[in-house]
Protein backbone atom coordinates (compact mmCIF):
# COMPACT_ATOMS: atom_id res chain seq x y z
CA UNK A 1 0.00 0.00 0.00
CA UNK A 2 1.44 3.34 -0.97
CA UNK A 3 1.80 6.35 1.33
CA UNK A 4 -1.17 8.20 -0.18
CA UNK A 5 -3.56 5.29 0.41
CA UNK A 6 -2.29 4.92 3.98
CA UNK A 7 -2.94 8.61 4.55
CA UNK A 8 -6.53 8.25 3.28
CA UNK A 9 -7.22 5.33 5.62
CA UNK A 10 -5.81 7.32 8.54
CA UNK A 11 -7.91 10.36 7.63
CA UNK A 12 -11.17 8.38 7.54
CA UNK A 13 -10.29 5.80 10.20
CA UNK A 14 -13.04 6.71 12.68
CA UNK A 15 -15.62 7.24 9.96
CA UNK A 16 -14.88 3.89 8.30
CA UNK A 17 -14.85 1.96 11.56
CA UNK A 18 -18.23 3.39 12.59
CA UNK A 19 -19.97 2.75 9.25
CA UNK A 20 -18.94 -0.69 8.02
CA UNK A 21 -19.52 -4.21 9.32
CA UNK A 22 -16.38 -6.20 8.67
CA UNK A 23 -17.59 -9.60 9.89
CA UNK A 24 -19.45 -10.46 6.70
CA UNK A 25 -18.49 -9.83 3.10
CA UNK A 26 -15.57 -7.49 3.78
CA UNK A 27 -13.34 -9.91 5.70
CA UNK A 28 -14.33 -12.94 3.64
CA UNK A 29 -13.60 -11.16 0.36
CA UNK A 30 -10.20 -9.98 1.59
CA UNK A 31 -9.42 -13.51 2.74
CA UNK A 32 -10.52 -14.94 -0.62
CA UNK A 33 -8.26 -12.48 -2.46
CA UNK A 34 -5.24 -13.37 -0.32
CA UNK A 35 -5.05 -10.00 1.42
CA UNK A 36 -5.81 -11.48 4.84
CA UNK A 37 -4.47 -14.72 6.29
CA UNK A 38 -6.61 -17.10 8.33
CA UNK A 39 -4.85 -15.95 11.50
CA UNK A 40 -5.58 -12.32 10.68
CA UNK A 41 -9.25 -13.11 10.05
CA UNK A 42 -9.45 -14.79 13.47
CA UNK A 43 -7.60 -11.87 15.06
CA UNK A 44 -10.16 -9.44 13.64
CA UNK A 45 -13.13 -11.57 14.68
CA UNK A 46 -11.79 -11.89 18.22
CA UNK A 47 -12.41 -8.20 18.90
CA UNK A 48 -15.55 -7.69 20.98
CA UNK A 49 -17.17 -4.77 19.12
CA UNK A 50 -17.69 -4.09 15.44
CA UNK A 51 -15.78 -0.81 15.65
CA UNK A 52 -12.76 -2.57 17.17
CA UNK A 53 -12.95 -5.23 14.44
CA UNK A 54 -12.93 -2.54 11.77
CA UNK A 55 -10.00 -0.75 13.42
CA UNK A 56 -8.05 -4.00 13.63
CA UNK A 57 -8.63 -4.49 9.90
CA UNK A 58 -7.42 -0.95 9.21
CA UNK A 59 -4.29 -1.68 11.26
CA UNK A 60 -3.55 -4.80 9.20
CA UNK A 61 -4.30 -3.55 5.67
CA UNK A 62 -1.25 -1.25 5.24
CA UNK A 63 1.17 -4.16 5.66
CA UNK A 64 -0.63 -6.50 3.25
CA UNK A 65 0.97 -5.46 0.00
CA UNK A 66 0.38 -3.11 -2.94
CA UNK A 67 -3.10 -4.42 -3.81
CA UNK A 68 -4.58 -4.18 -0.33
CA UNK A 69 -6.21 -0.75 -0.77
CA UNK A 70 -7.80 -1.62 -4.11
CA UNK A 71 -9.09 -4.95 -2.77
CA UNK A 72 -10.46 -3.19 0.31
CA UNK A 73 -12.45 -0.87 -1.96
CA UNK A 74 -13.78 -3.90 -3.84
CA UNK A 75 -14.83 -5.50 -0.55
CA UNK A 76 -17.10 -2.55 0.29
CA UNK A 77 -19.90 -3.71 -2.00
CA UNK A 78 -22.44 -3.50 0.83
CA UNK A 79 -21.21 -0.02 1.81
CA UNK A 80 -21.14 1.94 -1.48
CA UNK A 81 -21.23 5.34 0.26
CA UNK A 82 -17.98 4.55 2.06
CA UNK A 83 -16.34 3.20 -1.09
CA UNK A 84 -17.40 6.23 -3.14
CA UNK A 85 -16.03 8.62 -0.53
CA UNK A 86 -12.64 6.87 -0.52
CA UNK A 87 -12.52 6.79 -4.33
CA UNK A 88 -13.42 10.48 -4.46
CA UNK A 89 -10.63 11.23 -2.00
CA UNK A 90 -8.16 9.28 -4.14
CA UNK A 91 -9.15 11.23 -7.23
CA UNK A 92 -9.16 14.65 -5.62
CA UNK A 93 -6.33 14.45 -3.13
CA UNK A 94 -3.33 16.36 -4.34
CA UNK A 95 -0.66 13.97 -5.47
CA UNK A 96 2.40 14.17 -3.22
CA UNK A 97 5.69 15.19 -4.73
CA UNK A 98 8.00 12.38 -5.65
CA UNK A 99 9.83 12.25 -2.35
CA UNK A 100 12.42 9.83 -3.69
CA UNK A 101 13.53 12.32 -6.35
CA UNK A 102 13.64 15.18 -3.83
CA UNK A 103 16.28 13.63 -1.54
CA UNK A 104 17.84 10.66 -3.32
CA UNK A 105 20.18 13.01 -5.19
CA UNK A 106 22.02 13.34 -1.88
CA UNK A 107 23.07 9.69 -2.15
CA UNK A 108 25.88 9.25 -4.72
CA UNK A 109 24.78 7.60 -7.96
CA UNK A 110 27.31 4.76 -7.68
CA UNK A 111 25.91 3.89 -4.25
CA UNK A 112 22.29 4.01 -5.47
CA UNK A 113 23.18 1.49 -8.18
CA UNK A 114 25.14 -0.80 -5.86
CA UNK A 115 23.98 -3.77 -3.79
CA UNK A 116 23.95 -2.80 -0.09
CA UNK A 117 26.40 -4.77 2.10
CA UNK A 118 25.07 -6.72 5.07
CA UNK A 119 26.54 -4.10 7.43
CA UNK A 120 24.22 -1.44 5.98
CA UNK A 121 21.25 -3.79 6.10
CA UNK A 122 22.01 -4.41 9.77
CA UNK A 123 22.05 -0.65 10.44
CA UNK A 124 18.77 -0.26 8.58
CA UNK A 125 17.20 -3.10 10.57
CA UNK A 126 18.07 -1.32 13.81
CA UNK A 127 16.11 1.75 12.65
CA UNK A 128 12.93 0.03 11.52
CA UNK A 129 9.87 -0.67 13.63
CA UNK A 130 6.65 -2.56 12.98
CA UNK A 131 6.61 -1.31 9.38
CA UNK A 132 9.41 -3.75 8.47
CA UNK A 133 6.96 -6.45 7.37
CA UNK A 134 5.31 -4.10 4.91
CA UNK A 135 8.72 -3.02 3.60
CA UNK A 136 10.03 -6.52 2.90
CA UNK A 137 6.64 -7.50 1.45
CA UNK A 138 6.99 -4.61 -1.03
CA UNK A 139 10.53 -5.78 -1.80
CA UNK A 140 9.07 -9.08 -2.95
CA UNK A 141 9.14 -11.42 0.04
CA UNK A 142 6.06 -13.53 0.71
CA UNK A 143 4.04 -13.95 3.89
CA UNK A 144 5.67 -17.38 4.26
CA UNK A 145 9.14 -15.83 4.04
CA UNK A 146 8.25 -13.32 6.76
CA UNK A 147 6.79 -16.06 8.95
CA UNK A 148 9.99 -18.12 8.65
CA UNK A 149 12.12 -15.13 9.66
CA UNK A 150 9.95 -14.71 12.77
CA UNK A 151 10.20 -18.40 13.62
CA UNK A 152 13.99 -18.40 13.27
CA UNK A 153 14.34 -15.46 15.68
CA UNK A 154 11.16 -15.42 17.82
CA UNK A 155 12.59 -13.06 20.45
CA UNK A 156 14.77 -10.76 18.34
CA UNK A 157 12.96 -8.44 15.92
CA UNK A 158 16.18 -6.93 14.55
CA UNK A 159 17.46 -10.38 13.60
CA UNK A 160 14.12 -11.11 11.89
CA UNK A 161 14.50 -7.95 9.82
CA UNK A 162 18.16 -8.64 8.95
CA UNK A 163 17.33 -12.17 7.80
CA UNK A 164 14.49 -10.85 5.64
CA UNK A 165 16.68 -8.17 4.04
CA UNK A 166 19.53 -10.60 3.40
CA UNK A 167 17.04 -13.01 1.83
CA UNK A 168 15.82 -10.20 -0.46
CA UNK A 169 19.40 -9.43 -1.47
CA UNK A 170 20.22 -13.08 -2.13
CA UNK A 171 17.11 -13.64 -4.26
CA UNK A 172 17.32 -10.45 -6.31
CA UNK A 173 21.08 -10.49 -6.84
CA UNK A 174 22.30 -7.44 -8.77
CA UNK A 175 18.74 -6.06 -8.86
CA UNK A 176 18.78 -5.68 -5.07
CA UNK A 177 20.13 -2.14 -5.26
CA UNK A 178 20.21 0.71 -2.80
CA UNK A 179 17.98 2.62 -5.24
CA UNK A 180 15.23 -0.03 -5.18
CA UNK A 181 15.47 -0.18 -1.41
CA UNK A 182 15.22 3.61 -1.09
CA UNK A 183 12.16 3.72 -3.35
CA UNK A 184 10.34 1.22 -1.13
CA UNK A 185 11.43 2.97 2.07
CA UNK A 186 10.15 6.27 0.69
CA UNK A 187 6.78 4.75 -0.26
CA UNK A 188 6.52 3.35 3.28
CA UNK A 189 7.07 6.79 4.86
CA UNK A 190 10.45 5.96 6.44
CA UNK A 191 12.23 9.16 7.49
CA UNK A 192 14.61 10.13 4.63
CA UNK A 193 17.19 11.30 7.18
CA UNK A 194 17.53 7.75 8.43
CA UNK A 195 18.03 6.40 4.92
CA UNK A 196 20.54 9.08 3.97
CA UNK A 197 22.56 8.49 7.14
CA UNK A 198 22.84 4.79 6.30
CA UNK A 199 23.45 4.88 2.56
CA UNK A 200 25.16 8.24 1.94
C-alpha positions in Angstrom: 0.0 0.0 0.0 1.4 3.3 -1.0 1.8 6.3 1.3 -1.2 8.2 -0.2 -3.6 5.3 0.4 -2.3 4.9 4.0 -2.9 8.6 4.6 -6.5 8.3 3.3 -7.2 5.3 5.6 -5.8 7.3 8.5 -7.9 10.4 7.6 -11.2 8.4 7.5 -10.3 5.8 10.2 -13.0 6.7 12.7 -15.6 7.2 10.0 -14.9 3.9 8.3 -14.9 2.0 11.6 -18.2 3.4 12.6 -20.0 2.8 9.2 -18.9 -0.7 8.0 -19.5 -4.2 9.3 -16.4 -6.2 8.7 -17.6 -9.6 9.9 -19.5 -10.5 6.7 -18.5 -9.8 3.1 -15.6 -7.5 3.8 -13.3 -9.9 5.7 -14.3 -12.9 3.6 -13.6 -11.2 0.4 -10.2 -10.0 1.6 -9.4 -13.5 2.7 -10.5 -14.9 -0.6 -8.3 -12.5 -2.5 -5.2 -13.4 -0.3 -5.0 -10.0 1.4 -5.8 -11.5 4.8 -4.5 -14.7 6.3 -6.6 -17.1 8.3 -4.8 -15.9 11.5 -5.6 -12.3 10.7 -9.3 -13.1 10.1 -9.4 -14.8 13.5 -7.6 -11.9 15.1 -10.2 -9.4 13.6 -13.1 -11.6 14.7 -11.8 -11.9 18.2 -12.4 -8.2 18.9 -15.5 -7.7 21.0 -17.2 -4.8 19.1 -17.7 -4.1 15.4 -15.8 -0.8 15.6 -12.8 -2.6 17.2 -13.0 -5.2 14.4 -12.9 -2.5 11.8 -10.0 -0.8 13.4 -8.0 -4.0 13.6 -8.6 -4.5 9.9 -7.4 -1.0 9.2 -4.3 -1.7 11.3 -3.5 -4.8 9.2 -4.3 -3.5 5.7 -1.3 -1.3 5.2 1.2 -4.2 5.7 -0.6 -6.5 3.2 1.0 -5.5 0.0 0.4 -3.1 -2.9 -3.1 -4.4 -3.8 -4.6 -4.2 -0.3 -6.2 -0.7 -0.8 -7.8 -1.6 -4.1 -9.1 -4.9 -2.8 -10.5 -3.2 0.3 -12.5 -0.9 -2.0 -13.8 -3.9 -3.8 -14.8 -5.5 -0.6 -17.1 -2.6 0.3 -19.9 -3.7 -2.0 -22.4 -3.5 0.8 -21.2 0.0 1.8 -21.1 1.9 -1.5 -21.2 5.3 0.3 -18.0 4.5 2.1 -16.3 3.2 -1.1 -17.4 6.2 -3.1 -16.0 8.6 -0.5 -12.6 6.9 -0.5 -12.5 6.8 -4.3 -13.4 10.5 -4.5 -10.6 11.2 -2.0 -8.2 9.3 -4.1 -9.2 11.2 -7.2 -9.2 14.7 -5.6 -6.3 14.4 -3.1 -3.3 16.4 -4.3 -0.7 14.0 -5.5 2.4 14.2 -3.2 5.7 15.2 -4.7 8.0 12.4 -5.7 9.8 12.3 -2.3 12.4 9.8 -3.7 13.5 12.3 -6.4 13.6 15.2 -3.8 16.3 13.6 -1.5 17.8 10.7 -3.3 20.2 13.0 -5.2 22.0 13.3 -1.9 23.1 9.7 -2.2 25.9 9.3 -4.7 24.8 7.6 -8.0 27.3 4.8 -7.7 25.9 3.9 -4.2 22.3 4.0 -5.5 23.2 1.5 -8.2 25.1 -0.8 -5.9 24.0 -3.8 -3.8 24.0 -2.8 -0.1 26.4 -4.8 2.1 25.1 -6.7 5.1 26.5 -4.1 7.4 24.2 -1.4 6.0 21.2 -3.8 6.1 22.0 -4.4 9.8 22.0 -0.7 10.4 18.8 -0.3 8.6 17.2 -3.1 10.6 18.1 -1.3 13.8 16.1 1.8 12.7 12.9 0.0 11.5 9.9 -0.7 13.6 6.7 -2.6 13.0 6.6 -1.3 9.4 9.4 -3.8 8.5 7.0 -6.4 7.4 5.3 -4.1 4.9 8.7 -3.0 3.6 10.0 -6.5 2.9 6.6 -7.5 1.5 7.0 -4.6 -1.0 10.5 -5.8 -1.8 9.1 -9.1 -2.9 9.1 -11.4 0.0 6.1 -13.5 0.7 4.0 -14.0 3.9 5.7 -17.4 4.3 9.1 -15.8 4.0 8.3 -13.3 6.8 6.8 -16.1 9.0 10.0 -18.1 8.6 12.1 -15.1 9.7 10.0 -14.7 12.8 10.2 -18.4 13.6 14.0 -18.4 13.3 14.3 -15.5 15.7 11.2 -15.4 17.8 12.6 -13.1 20.4 14.8 -10.8 18.3 13.0 -8.4 15.9 16.2 -6.9 14.5 17.5 -10.4 13.6 14.1 -11.1 11.9 14.5 -7.9 9.8 18.2 -8.6 9.0 17.3 -12.2 7.8 14.5 -10.8 5.6 16.7 -8.2 4.0 19.5 -10.6 3.4 17.0 -13.0 1.8 15.8 -10.2 -0.5 19.4 -9.4 -1.5 20.2 -13.1 -2.1 17.1 -13.6 -4.3 17.3 -10.4 -6.3 21.1 -10.5 -6.8 22.3 -7.4 -8.8 18.7 -6.1 -8.9 18.8 -5.7 -5.1 20.1 -2.1 -5.3 20.2 0.7 -2.8 18.0 2.6 -5.2 15.2 0.0 -5.2 15.5 -0.2 -1.4 15.2 3.6 -1.1 12.2 3.7 -3.3 10.3 1.2 -1.1 11.4 3.0 2.1 10.1 6.3 0.7 6.8 4.7 -0.3 6.5 3.3 3.3 7.1 6.8 4.9 10.4 6.0 6.4 12.2 9.2 7.5 14.6 10.1 4.6 17.2 11.3 7.2 17.5 7.7 8.4 18.0 6.4 4.9 20.5 9.1 4.0 22.6 8.5 7.1 22.8 4.8 6.3 23.4 4.9 2.6 25.2 8.2 1.9 
